[in-house]
């Protein structure tokens, strides 16, 4: 829960840190691969690469 911004839940993108966590906690590679494929197919995976920088509005 995050009452400071009026939310009852928050979501984080599925990224390389998530994959690394799964590896470090002993998840089988098959499960990691399936999770990556599922997240990519459902547009839940974060984009790899530099962050998008939005120009300031004038």
MMTF fields as JSON, N, C-alpha, C and O atoms, coordinates in Angstrom:
{
  "mmtfVersion": "1.0.0",
  "mmtfProducer": "UNKNOWN",
  "numBonds": 231,
  "numAtoms": 232,
  "numGroups": 58,
  "numChains": 1,
  "numModels": 1,
  "chainsPerModel": [1],
  "groupsPerChain": [58],
  "chainIdList": ["A"],
  "bondAtomList": [4, 2, 8, 6, 12, 10, 16, 14, 20, 18, 24, 22, 28, 26, 32, 30, 36, 34, 40, 38, 44, 42, 48, 46, 52, 50, 56, 54, 60, 58, 64, 62, 68, 66, 72, 70, 76, 74, 80, 78, 84, 82, 88, 86, 92, 90, 96, 94, 100, 98, 104, 102, 108, 106, 112, 110, 116, 114, 120, 118, 124, 122, 128, 126, 132, 130, 136, 134, 140, 138, 144, 142, 148, 146, 152, 150, 156, 154, 160, 158, 164, 162, 168, 166, 172, 170, 176, 174, 180, 178, 184, 182, 188, 186, 192, 190, 196, 194, 200, 198, 204, 202, 208, 206, 212, 210, 216, 214, 220, 218, 224, 222, 228, 226],
  "bondOrderList": [1, 1, 1, 1, 1, 1, 1, 1, 1, 1, 1, 1, 1, 1, 1, 1, 1, 1, 1, 1, 1, 1, 1, 1, 1, 1, 1, 1, 1, 1, 1, 1, 1, 1, 1, 1, 1, 1, 1, 1, 1, 1, 1, 1, 1, 1, 1, 1, 1, 1, 1, 1, 1, 1, 1, 1, 1],
  "groupList": [{"groupName": "UNK", "atomNameList": ["N", "CA", "C", "O"], "elementList": ["N", "C", "C", "O"], "formalChargeList": [0, 0, 0, 0], "bondAtomList": [1, 0, 2, 1, 3, 2], "bondOrderList": [1, 1, 2], "singleLetterCode": "X", "chemCompType": "L-PEPTIDE LINKING"}],
  "groupTypeList": [0, 0, 0, 0, 0, 0, 0, 0, 0, 0, 0, 0, 0, 0, 0, 0, 0, 0, 0, 0, 0, 0, 0, 0, 0, 0, 0, 0, 0, 0, 0, 0, 0, 0, 0, 0, 0, 0, 0, 0, 0, 0, 0, 0, 0, 0, 0, 0, 0, 0, 0, 0, 0, 0, 0, 0, 0, 0],
  "groupIdList": [1, 2, 3, 4, 5, 6, 7, 8, 9, 10, 11, 12, 13, 14, 15, 16, 17, 18, 19, 20, 21, 22, 23, 24, 25, 26, 27, 28, 29, 30, 31, 32, 33, 34, 35, 36, 37, 38, 39, 40, 41, 42, 43, 44, 45, 46, 47, 48, 49, 50, 51, 52, 53, 54, 55, 56, 57, 58],
  "secStructList": [7, 5, 4, 4, 4, 6, 5, 1, 7, 7, 7, 7, 7, 5, 7, 2, 2, 2, 2, 2, 2, 2, 2, 2, 6, 6, 7, 7, 2, 2, 2, 2, 2, 2, 2, 2, 2, 2, 2, 2, 2, 6, 6, 7, 5, 7, 7, 7, 1, 1, 7, 7, 7, 7, 7, 7, 7, 7],
  "xCoordList": [0.839, 0.0, 0.884, 1.983, 0.399, 1.147, 0.2, -0.126, -0.239, -1.21, -0.676, -1.454, 0.65, 1.199, 0.854, 0.862, 0.553, 0.106, -1.26, -1.598, -2.031, -3.413, -3.608, -4.628, -2.659, -2.741, -2.828, -2.324, -3.464, -3.481, -2.488, -2.221, -1.948, -0.903, -0.081, -0.524, 1.097, 1.96, 2.581, 2.685, 2.988, 3.58, 4.971, 5.213, 5.864, 7.208, 7.373, 6.802, 8.139, 8.318, 9.145, 9.988, 8.893, 9.692, 10.938, 10.849, 12.097, 13.327, 14.461, 14.232, 15.673, 16.821, 17.07, 17.574, 16.734, 16.886, 15.933, 16.275, 14.76, 13.798, 14.335, 14.248, 14.887, 15.465, 16.624, 16.746, 17.462, 18.61, 18.135, 18.707, 17.094, 16.529, 16.052, 16.297, 15.376, 14.889, 16.053, 15.966, 17.148, 18.332, 18.949, 19.289, 19.09, 19.724, 18.912, 19.467, 17.618, 16.771, 16.495, 15.616, 17.25, 17.21, 16.055, 15.737, 15.421, 14.328, 14.909, 15.976, 14.24, 14.717, 14.724, 13.868, 15.687, 15.798, 14.533, 14.162, 13.868, 12.617, 11.561, 10.85, 11.466, 10.494, 10.871, 10.0, 12.148, 12.614, 12.292, 11.789, 12.584, 12.306, 10.809, 10.407, 9.988, 8.535, 8.03, 7.152, 8.578, 8.167, 8.537, 7.735, 9.745, 10.171, 9.278, 8.864, 8.982, 8.142, 6.735, 6.161, 6.183, 4.837, 4.798, 3.903, 5.761, 5.778, 5.962, 5.339, 6.798, 6.996, 5.729, 5.348, 5.077, 3.869, 2.707, 1.821, 2.709, 1.621, 2.014, 1.344, 3.096, 3.576, 3.797, 3.519, 4.296, 4.574, 6.067, 6.459, 6.891, 8.332, 8.797, 8.272, 9.785, 10.319, 11.192, 11.734, 11.315, 12.191, 13.63, 13.94, 14.492, 15.904, 16.532, 16.112, 17.509, 18.165, 18.034, 17.506, 18.522, 18.488, 17.059, 16.176, 16.834, 15.487, 15.078, 15.925, 13.787, 13.267, 13.377, 12.945, 13.948, 14.058, 13.12, 13.283, 12.144, 11.138, 11.611, 12.076, 11.493, 11.885, 10.943, 9.77, 11.471, 10.625, 9.638, 9.952, 8.459, 7.432, 7.76, 8.186, 7.56, 7.817, 6.561, 6.566],
  "yCoordList": [-1.18, 0.0, 1.243, 1.245, 2.264, 3.516, 4.695, 5.412, 4.897, 5.961, 7.354, 8.288, 7.506, 8.842, 9.379, 10.593, 8.505, 9.001, 8.433, 8.361, 8.035, 7.637, 6.3, 6.081, 5.412, 4.13, 2.986, 3.088, 1.914, 0.721, -0.328, -1.308, -0.122, -1.013, -0.281, 0.717, -0.779, -0.202, -1.322, -2.456, -1.006, -1.998, -1.55, -0.364, -2.494, -2.231, -3.012, -4.094, -2.488, -3.211, -4.48, -4.553, -5.454, -6.677, -6.341, -6.074, -6.35, -5.96, -6.924, -7.975, -6.557, -7.429, -7.627, -8.678, -6.653, -6.826, -7.906, -8.66, -7.977, -9.012, -10.384, -11.339, -10.471, -11.734, -12.14, -13.308, -11.191, -11.478, -11.975, -12.909, -11.346, -11.79, -13.237, -14.044, -13.556, -14.923, -15.908, -17.003, -15.514, -16.376, -16.55, -17.664, -15.451, -15.494, -16.277, -16.802, -16.355, -17.088, -18.517, -19.188, -18.979, -20.384, -20.833, -22.021, -19.912, -20.317, -21.112, -20.76, -22.16, -22.923, -22.038, -21.168, -22.269, -21.472, -21.556, -20.582, -22.699, -22.846, -21.845, -21.244, -21.673, -20.729, -19.296, -18.495, -18.973, -17.629, -17.338, -16.263, -18.302, -18.123, -17.946, -17.102, -18.743, -18.624, -17.279, -16.674, -16.812, -15.512, -14.393, -13.491, -14.445, -13.427, -13.442, -12.386, -14.62, -14.725, -14.201, -13.491, -14.544, -14.086, -12.563, -11.918, -11.994, -10.547, -9.809, -8.77, -10.327, -9.69, -9.79, -8.824, -10.947, -11.141, -10.271, -9.932, -9.913, -9.119, -7.667, -6.954, -7.238, -5.85, -5.395, -4.246, -6.299, -5.95, -5.791, -5.384, -6.105, -6.008, -4.592, -3.927, -4.142, -2.808, -2.842, -3.883, -1.687, -1.595, -1.548, -0.861, -2.258, -2.196, -1.028, -0.684, -0.438, 0.704, 1.936, 1.882, 3.049, 4.275, 4.754, 4.496, 5.45, 5.947, 7.029, 7.716, 7.174, 8.232, 9.555, 9.672, 10.539, 11.863, 12.775, 12.984, 13.311, 14.166, 15.616, 16.091, 16.32, 17.736, 18.529, 18.19, 19.569, 20.382, 21.188, 21.635, 21.363, 22.159, 23.635, 24.084, 24.368, 25.82, 26.573, 27.804],
  "zCoordList": [0.0, 0.0, 0.0, 0.556, -0.614, -0.695, -0.475, -1.421, 0.753, 0.997, 0.723, 0.529, 0.703, 0.463, -0.921, -1.125, -1.87, -3.164, -3.55, -4.731, -2.56, -2.783, -3.463, -4.115, -3.325, -4.01, -3.006, -1.887, -3.412, -2.572, -3.061, -2.366, -4.25, -4.742, -5.794, -6.363, -6.04, -7.066, -7.882, -7.416, -9.084, -9.971, -10.388, -10.617, -10.483, -10.985, -12.278, -12.419, -13.221, -14.477, -14.276, -13.382, -15.107, -15.122, -15.923, -17.121, -15.279, -15.953, -15.602, -15.003, -15.979, -15.734, -14.242, -13.844, -13.416, -11.967, -11.457, -10.546, -12.036, -11.659, -12.049, -11.277, -13.249, -13.719, -12.811, -12.443, -12.456, -11.585, -10.217, -9.655, -9.694, -8.414, -8.519, -7.623, -9.61, -9.795, -9.835, -9.28, -10.498, -10.554, -9.168, -8.771, -8.44, -7.12, -6.096, -5.131, -6.299, -5.354, -5.806, -5.264, -6.805, -7.18, -8.048, -8.081, -8.747, -9.636, -10.81, -11.315, -11.247, -12.407, -13.662, -13.822, -14.537, -15.757, -16.596, -17.252, -16.587, -17.345, -16.852, -17.657, -15.553, -14.979, -15.345, -15.683, -15.28, -15.639, -17.097, -17.425, -17.976, -19.406, -19.66, -20.461, -18.975, -19.147, -18.645, -19.26, -17.536, -16.997, -17.963, -18.205, -18.514, -19.48, -20.716, -21.193, -21.233, -22.424, -22.141, -22.967, -20.988, -20.631, -20.51, -21.057, -19.799, -19.598, -20.924, -21.141, -21.804, -23.108, -23.956, -24.616, -23.942, -24.748, -24.273, -25.058, -22.999, -22.431, -22.184, -21.438, -22.81, -22.725, -21.288, -20.945, -20.448, -19.052, -18.784, -17.691, -19.759, -19.578, -19.877, -20.77, -19.119, -19.379, -20.624, -20.996, -21.258, -22.417, -21.938, -20.965, -22.6, -22.26, -22.997, -24.102, -22.402, -23.018, -22.152, -21.041, -22.673, -21.87, -21.647, -22.466, -20.54, -20.273, -21.26, -21.83, -21.454, -22.313, -21.576, -20.43, -22.225, -21.631, -22.398, -23.6, -21.699, -22.319, -22.28, -21.244, -23.407, -23.396, -22.495, -22.346, -21.912, -21.034, -21.864, -22.967, -21.325, -22.012, -21.863, -20.8, -22.917, -22.863, -23.136, -23.135]
}
